[in-house]
Amino acid sequence: MSQVYDRVALIGLGLIASSMYWAMKRAGLAGEVTGYARSEATRDTARRIGLCDRVCDSVTEAVEGADLVVLCVPVGAMGAVAAEMAPALKPGATVSDVGSVKRDVISTVAPHIPEGVHFIPAHPLAGTEHSGPESGFAELFANRWLLIVPTEGSDPEAVARLRALWEGMGANVEEMDPDHHDLVLAVTSHTPHLIAYTMVGVADDLRRVTDSEVIKYSAAGFRDFTRIAASDPTMWRDVFLTNKDATLEILGRFTEELFALQRAIRTGDGDLLHDYFTRTRAIRRGIIEAGQDTDAPDFGRVKGTR
């Protein structure tokens, strides 16, 4: 791959930003990569592990002269960060993000983007339950989807350049409308996370089942819930507060389905249960056939390397 940007600034140095750094460096996609994190401890860790060519102590220093700035902070913090960095942005630069909610990010970030700077929201559908600067690895985006969500009047050339960067990091890229994005993610990510948090919470409340039993017998399915429920609490709080309508709509649909299954169990309707499970099993096969997981346990995950 050839270099796409001379200078890239990563704002927020967690799982996604650190994986972006290792992926960009491995493929030679960026000249210099600067980084900034609000926490001094995170900046110290980044310097210690060699994450970013230059770790800066202010957001304005990090974005100065950058051709691409990527907001990798929780979606609830993006507006404030955009306001702070706006005066230091270089004319002709592109600002993007990796947030899993798009309509809210557009409404809070776009007003702060100066004229002559391109704002192109994006969302990599990739992650693990781990967070922080040490959790990233270059292969995180390989064969995962990256959704670009252009705003009104997004420059096609700037969009093509951002697409080239993500494809260079191994991602499959598609464009999507913000409202449709938020609904799709409410189905595929947001509501499943909420359900996982709930199920782990229920197990915690059920004092009749001792803690040791819950942990000891977790291979029975509970383990997979705990992996999802271990995700970053700040990020997920912000997701639900900023994608409220779509999540509530899907949660309502989920509740209706749950009532139907409760009734089938209560009335002994084995046919309904069998048909339902047959239909849902086909979806799992479709995910494997699409190359988005494997038949292997542990969600098909292997520990990545840098």
C-alpha positions as CSV (number, residue, x, y, z in Angstrom):
1,M,0.0,0.0,0.0
2,S,1.1,3.5,-0.6
3,Q,0.9,6.4,1.8
4,V,-2.6,8.0,2.0
5,Y,-2.0,10.8,4.5
6,D,1.2,12.7,5.5
7,R,0.0,13.3,9.0
8,V,-2.8,11.6,11.0
9,A,-3.9,12.7,14.5
10,L,-5.7,10.1,16.8
11,I,-7.7,11.8,19.5
12,G,-8.4,9.3,22.3
13,L,-6.0,6.3,22.6
14,G,-8.1,3.2,23.3
15,L,-8.6,0.0,21.4
16,I,-9.7,1.4,18.1
17,A,-7.0,4.2,17.9
18,S,-4.2,1.9,19.0
19,S,-5.3,-0.7,16.4
20,M,-5.5,2.0,13.7
21,Y,-1.9,3.1,14.6
22,W,-0.5,-0.4,14.3
23,A,-2.5,-1.1,11.1
24,M,-1.4,2.2,9.5
25,K,2.2,1.7,10.3
26,R,2.2,-1.9,9.2
27,A,0.8,-0.9,5.7
28,G,2.7,2.4,5.4
29,L,-0.5,4.3,5.1
30,A,0.5,7.4,7.1
31,G,3.7,9.5,7.4
32,E,3.6,10.8,11.0
33,V,0.9,9.8,13.5
34,T,0.3,12.0,16.5
35,G,-1.9,11.0,19.4
36,Y,-3.6,12.7,22.4
37,A,-5.5,11.3,25.3
38,R,-7.1,13.3,28.1
39,S,-5.6,11.1,30.8
40,E,-1.9,11.6,31.6
41,A,-1.6,8.0,32.6
42,T,-2.9,6.9,29.1
43,R,-0.4,9.3,27.4
44,D,2.4,7.8,29.5
45,T,1.4,4.3,28.6
46,A,1.2,5.2,24.9
47,R,4.8,6.7,25.1
48,R,6.1,3.6,26.9
49,I,4.7,1.1,24.3
50,G,5.6,3.3,21.3
51,L,2.0,4.0,20.4
52,C,2.1,7.0,17.9
53,D,5.1,8.7,16.5
54,R,4.4,11.6,18.8
55,V,2.1,11.7,21.9
56,C,1.0,15.3,22.5
57,D,-0.1,16.9,25.8
58,S,-3.0,18.9,24.2
59,V,-5.6,18.2,21.6
60,T,-4.6,21.4,19.6
61,E,-1.0,20.4,19.5
62,A,-2.0,16.9,18.2
63,V,-4.2,18.2,15.4
64,E,-1.9,21.0,14.2
65,G,-0.9,20.3,10.6
66,A,-2.8,17.0,10.4
67,D,-4.4,15.9,7.1
68,L,-6.7,13.6,8.9
69,V,-8.0,13.8,12.5
70,V,-9.9,10.8,13.9
71,L,-12.0,11.3,17.0
72,C,-11.7,8.0,19.0
73,V,-13.3,9.3,22.2
74,P,-16.7,8.1,23.6
75,V,-19.6,9.6,21.5
76,G,-20.8,11.8,24.5
77,A,-17.4,13.6,24.5
78,M,-17.0,14.2,20.8
79,G,-18.8,17.6,20.6
80,A,-16.6,19.1,23.4
81,V,-13.4,17.8,21.8
82,A,-14.4,19.1,18.4
83,A,-15.0,22.6,19.8
84,E,-11.6,22.5,21.5
85,M,-9.6,21.4,18.5
86,A,-11.5,23.5,15.8
87,P,-9.2,26.6,15.9
88,A,-6.1,24.4,15.3
89,L,-7.4,22.5,12.3
90,K,-5.6,22.9,9.0
91,P,-7.6,24.1,6.0
92,G,-8.4,21.2,3.7
93,A,-8.0,18.6,6.5
94,T,-10.5,15.8,7.1
95,V,-12.1,15.2,10.5
96,S,-13.6,11.7,11.0
97,D,-14.6,9.5,14.0
98,V,-15.1,5.9,15.0
99,G,-18.3,6.3,17.1
100,S,-21.0,3.6,17.0
101,V,-23.8,6.2,16.8
102,K,-23.9,8.6,13.9
103,R,-26.9,11.0,13.9
104,D,-26.0,12.4,17.3
105,V,-22.3,12.7,16.5
106,I,-23.1,14.6,13.3
107,S,-25.4,17.0,15.2
108,T,-22.8,17.7,18.0
109,V,-19.6,17.7,15.9
110,A,-20.6,19.3,12.6
111,P,-21.3,22.8,14.0
112,H,-17.7,23.1,15.2
113,I,-16.0,22.1,12.0
114,P,-14.6,25.2,10.3
115,E,-15.3,26.0,6.7
116,G,-12.8,24.4,4.4
117,V,-12.4,21.3,6.6
118,H,-14.1,18.1,5.6
119,F,-16.2,16.2,8.1
120,I,-16.7,12.5,7.2
121,P,-18.1,10.4,10.0
122,A,-17.3,6.7,10.0
123,H,-17.7,3.6,12.1
124,P,-15.6,0.4,12.1
125,L,-17.7,-2.6,13.1
126,A,-14.8,-4.2,15.0
127,G,-13.8,-4.5,18.6
128,T,-13.1,-6.8,21.5
129,E,-14.2,-6.6,25.2
130,H,-10.8,-5.1,26.0
131,S,-10.1,-1.3,26.1
132,G,-7.2,1.0,26.6
133,P,-4.0,1.8,24.6
134,E,-2.4,-1.7,25.2
135,S,-5.4,-3.6,23.8
136,G,-4.9,-2.7,20.1
137,F,-3.5,-4.9,17.3
138,A,-3.0,-4.4,13.6
139,E,-5.4,-7.1,12.5
140,L,-8.5,-5.8,14.3
141,F,-10.1,-4.5,11.1
142,A,-9.2,-7.4,8.7
143,N,-12.3,-8.4,6.8
144,R,-14.5,-6.3,9.2
145,W,-16.9,-3.7,7.9
146,L,-16.2,0.1,8.0
147,L,-19.3,2.2,7.4
148,I,-18.7,5.7,6.0
149,V,-21.6,8.1,6.8
150,P,-21.0,11.2,4.6
151,T,-22.7,14.4,5.7
152,E,-24.5,16.8,3.3
153,G,-21.9,18.1,0.8
154,S,-19.1,15.8,1.8
155,D,-16.3,16.1,-0.7
156,P,-16.1,12.9,-2.9
157,E,-12.3,13.2,-3.1
158,A,-12.0,13.4,0.7
159,V,-14.4,10.4,1.1
160,A,-12.4,8.4,-1.5
161,R,-9.2,9.1,0.5
162,L,-10.7,8.0,3.8
163,R,-12.0,4.9,2.1
164,A,-8.5,4.1,0.8
165,L,-7.1,4.4,4.3
166,W,-9.6,1.9,5.8
167,E,-9.3,-0.5,2.9
168,G,-5.5,-0.3,3.4
169,M,-6.1,-1.3,7.1
170,G,-8.0,-4.4,5.8
171,A,-11.6,-3.3,6.2
172,N,-14.5,-3.7,3.8
173,V,-16.0,-0.3,3.2
174,E,-19.6,0.8,2.6
175,E,-21.5,4.1,2.7
176,M,-24.7,4.5,4.7
177,D,-27.2,7.1,5.7
178,P,-26.9,8.1,9.5
179,D,-30.5,7.2,10.6
180,H,-30.3,3.8,8.8
181,H,-26.9,3.3,10.4
182,D,-28.2,3.9,13.9
183,L,-31.2,1.5,13.4
184,V,-28.9,-1.3,12.0
185,L,-26.5,-0.9,14.9
186,A,-29.4,-0.9,17.4
187,V,-30.2,-4.4,16.0
188,T,-26.7,-5.8,15.6
189,S,-24.8,-4.3,18.5
190,H,-26.6,-1.9,20.9
191,T,-29.6,-4.0,22.0
192,P,-27.6,-7.2,22.2
193,H,-25.2,-5.4,24.5
194,L,-28.1,-4.2,26.7
195,I,-29.5,-7.7,26.9
196,A,-26.1,-9.1,27.8
197,Y,-25.7,-6.5,30.6
198,T,-29.2,-7.4,31.8
199,M,-28.6,-11.1,31.8
200,V,-25.3,-10.7,33.8
201,G,-27.2,-8.4,36.2
202,V,-29.9,-11.0,36.6
203,A,-27.3,-13.7,37.5
204,D,-25.8,-11.2,40.0
205,D,-29.2,-10.7,41.6
206,L,-30.1,-14.4,41.8
207,R,-28.5,-15.1,45.2
208,R,-29.9,-18.6,45.1
209,V,-27.2,-19.4,42.5
210,T,-23.9,-18.9,44.1
211,D,-21.1,-16.8,42.5
212,S,-18.9,-19.8,42.2
213,E,-21.6,-21.8,40.3
214,V,-22.2,-19.0,37.9
215,I,-18.5,-18.8,37.1
216,K,-17.9,-22.6,37.2
217,Y,-20.7,-23.5,34.8
218,S,-20.5,-20.4,32.5
219,A,-19.6,-22.5,29.4
220,A,-23.3,-23.2,29.2
221,G,-23.9,-19.9,27.4
222,F,-23.5,-17.4,30.2
223,R,-19.8,-16.9,29.3
224,D,-20.7,-15.3,25.9
225,F,-22.9,-12.8,27.7
226,T,-20.1,-11.9,30.1
227,R,-17.7,-11.2,27.3
228,I,-20.1,-8.6,25.8
229,A,-21.0,-7.2,29.2
230,A,-17.3,-6.6,30.0
231,S,-17.1,-3.8,27.4
232,D,-16.2,-0.2,28.3
233,P,-18.9,1.2,30.6
234,T,-18.4,4.9,29.6
235,M,-18.7,4.1,25.9
236,W,-21.8,2.1,26.3
237,R,-23.5,4.6,28.6
238,D,-23.0,7.2,25.9
239,V,-24.2,4.9,23.1
240,F,-27.6,4.3,24.8
241,L,-28.1,8.0,25.7
242,T,-27.3,9.1,22.1
243,N,-29.0,6.3,20.1
244,K,-32.1,6.4,22.3
245,D,-34.9,6.2,19.7
246,A,-33.6,3.3,17.7
247,T,-32.5,1.3,20.7
248,L,-36.0,1.7,22.4
249,E,-37.7,0.7,19.1
250,I,-35.7,-2.5,18.9
251,L,-36.0,-3.2,22.6
252,G,-39.8,-2.9,22.2
253,R,-39.7,-5.5,19.4
254,F,-37.4,-7.8,21.5
255,T,-39.9,-7.5,24.4
256,E,-42.8,-8.6,22.2
257,E,-40.8,-11.6,20.9
258,L,-39.9,-12.5,24.5
259,F,-43.6,-12.5,25.5
260,A,-44.4,-14.7,22.5
261,L,-41.8,-17.2,23.6
262,Q,-42.9,-17.0,27.2
263,R,-46.4,-17.9,26.1
264,A,-45.2,-20.8,24.0
265,I,-43.2,-22.2,26.9
266,R,-46.2,-21.8,29.3
267,T,-48.7,-23.4,26.9
268,G,-46.3,-26.2,25.8
269,D,-46.2,-25.0,22.2
270,G,-43.2,-27.1,21.0
271,D,-43.9,-26.4,17.3
272,L,-43.6,-22.6,17.7
273,L,-40.4,-23.0,19.7
274,H,-38.9,-25.4,17.2
275,D,-39.8,-23.2,14.2
276,Y,-38.4,-20.1,15.9
277,F,-35.1,-21.8,16.8
278,T,-34.8,-23.2,13.3
279,R,-35.2,-19.7,11.8
280,T,-32.7,-18.1,14.1
281,R,-30.1,-20.9,13.5
282,A,-30.1,-20.0,9.8
283,I,-29.0,-16.4,10.7
284,R,-26.0,-17.8,12.6
285,R,-25.1,-19.9,9.5
286,G,-25.4,-16.7,7.4
287,I,-23.0,-14.8,9.6
288,I,-20.4,-17.6,9.3
289,E,-20.8,-17.8,5.6
290,A,-20.3,-14.0,5.3
291,G,-16.9,-14.5,6.9
292,Q,-17.9,-12.4,10.0
293,D,-17.2,-15.2,12.5
294,T,-16.1,-18.9,12.6
295,D,-17.5,-22.1,14.0
296,A,-14.9,-22.0,16.7
297,P,-15.9,-21.2,20.3
298,D,-15.1,-17.9,22.1
299,F,-16.8,-15.9,19.3
300,G,-14.2,-17.1,16.9
301,R,-11.7,-14.8,18.5
302,V,-8.0,-15.3,18.7
303,K,-5.7,-13.0,20.6
304,G,-4.3,-10.5,18.0
305,T,-0.7,-9.4,17.7
306,R,0.7,-6.0,16.8
